[in-house]
Amino acid sequence: MKRFIIEFGYGIDLHGQDVTNAAKKAVKDAISHSCLSGLVEILDVKLDDVIVDVTVAVSKPEEIREEVIKSVLPIGKKKVTAVKGGMRVSGIFIPGFEDKDDTVEVAVACVTVGIEDENLQK
């Protein structure tokens, strides 16, 4: 695979302590910094052939709902990997906001976009 874009983003779930919500925001942040025009206009790549590989770092990777993360990605063959990382810091507990405790969940995402060699025009 040839990589064309590696982009990072971060997201925060201020209330609810939901790692998937924080990770989803991190992925949206990362993809909002990128434009794939070169793949389409110069390399004539079909966007269905693009591989989008996402790694999200959160405090509880086992709680990531992969399909929710994939739903944020508008194109390509999607892969999501959750790893231990991110940050959980003290915030404020407000029961009416569905808080379980007083923490804030911070996620970091790395989005890599690539193409398999056989899909590149010679």
C-alpha positions in Angstrom: 0.0 0.0 0.0 1.1 3.5 -0.8 0.2 6.1 1.8 -0.9 9.5 0.7 -2.3 11.2 3.8 -1.5 10.8 7.5 -3.6 13.2 9.6 -4.2 13.6 13.3 -7.1 14.9 15.3 -8.4 15.0 18.8 -11.9 14.9 20.3 -13.4 15.4 23.8 -16.4 14.0 25.5 -17.0 16.5 28.3 -20.0 14.6 29.7 -20.9 11.0 29.7 -17.4 9.5 29.6 -18.0 7.9 26.2 -14.8 6.9 24.5 -16.6 6.3 21.2 -18.0 9.8 21.3 -14.6 11.3 22.0 -13.0 9.1 19.3 -15.7 10.0 16.7 -14.9 13.7 17.3 -11.2 13.0 16.9 -11.7 11.3 13.6 -13.9 14.1 12.4 -11.3 16.6 13.4 -8.6 14.7 11.5 -10.5 14.3 8.3 -11.6 17.9 8.3 -7.9 18.8 7.8 -7.6 16.8 4.6 -8.6 17.0 0.9 -8.0 14.0 -1.4 -8.1 16.0 -4.6 -4.6 14.8 -5.7 -5.8 11.2 -5.6 -8.7 11.9 -7.9 -7.4 14.7 -10.1 -3.8 13.5 -10.6 -3.8 9.8 -10.0 -7.3 9.1 -11.2 -8.0 6.9 -8.2 -11.6 5.7 -7.6 -12.6 6.7 -4.0 -14.1 3.2 -3.5 -10.5 1.8 -3.8 -9.1 4.1 -1.1 -8.1 2.4 2.2 -8.8 4.5 5.3 -7.0 3.1 8.3 -7.9 4.7 11.6 -6.2 4.3 15.0 -7.9 5.9 18.0 -6.2 6.2 21.4 -8.6 6.2 24.3 -8.5 5.3 28.0 -10.7 2.2 27.5 -10.2 0.8 23.9 -12.3 -2.2 24.6 -15.4 0.1 24.8 -14.9 1.5 21.2 -17.8 0.8 18.9 -16.0 0.4 15.6 -19.1 0.8 13.4 -19.8 4.2 14.9 -16.3 5.3 14.0 -16.5 3.9 10.5 -19.8 5.8 10.0 -17.8 9.1 10.2 -15.6 8.1 7.2 -17.3 9.1 3.9 -15.3 6.9 1.5 -13.1 3.8 1.1 -12.4 0.5 2.7 -12.4 1.2 6.4 -10.4 -0.2 9.2 -10.5 0.9 12.9 -8.1 0.0 15.6 -8.5 1.1 19.2 -5.4 1.4 21.4 -4.8 2.4 25.0 -4.0 6.0 25.3 -5.8 9.3 25.1 -6.5 11.0 28.4 -9.0 11.1 31.2 -9.0 14.1 33.4 -11.0 15.6 36.2 -14.1 17.6 35.0 -17.4 18.2 36.6 -20.2 15.8 37.5 -23.6 16.8 36.3 -26.2 14.0 36.5 -28.5 15.7 34.1 -25.8 15.4 31.4 -25.7 11.6 31.7 -22.4 11.7 33.6 -21.2 8.5 35.3 -18.4 10.4 37.2 -16.6 13.7 37.0 -14.1 12.9 34.3 -13.6 14.2 30.8 -12.5 11.7 28.0 -10.0 12.9 25.5 -9.2 10.8 22.4 -6.5 11.1 19.7 -7.0 9.8 16.2 -4.6 9.0 13.4 -6.2 8.6 10.0 -4.1 7.2 7.2 -5.3 7.2 3.6 -3.7 4.9 1.1 -4.1 3.0 -2.1 -3.0 -0.6 -3.0 -0.3 -0.6 -5.6 -2.5 -2.4 -8.2 -5.1 0.4 -8.0 -2.6 3.1 -9.0 -2.6 4.1 -12.7 0.7 3.4 -14.4 
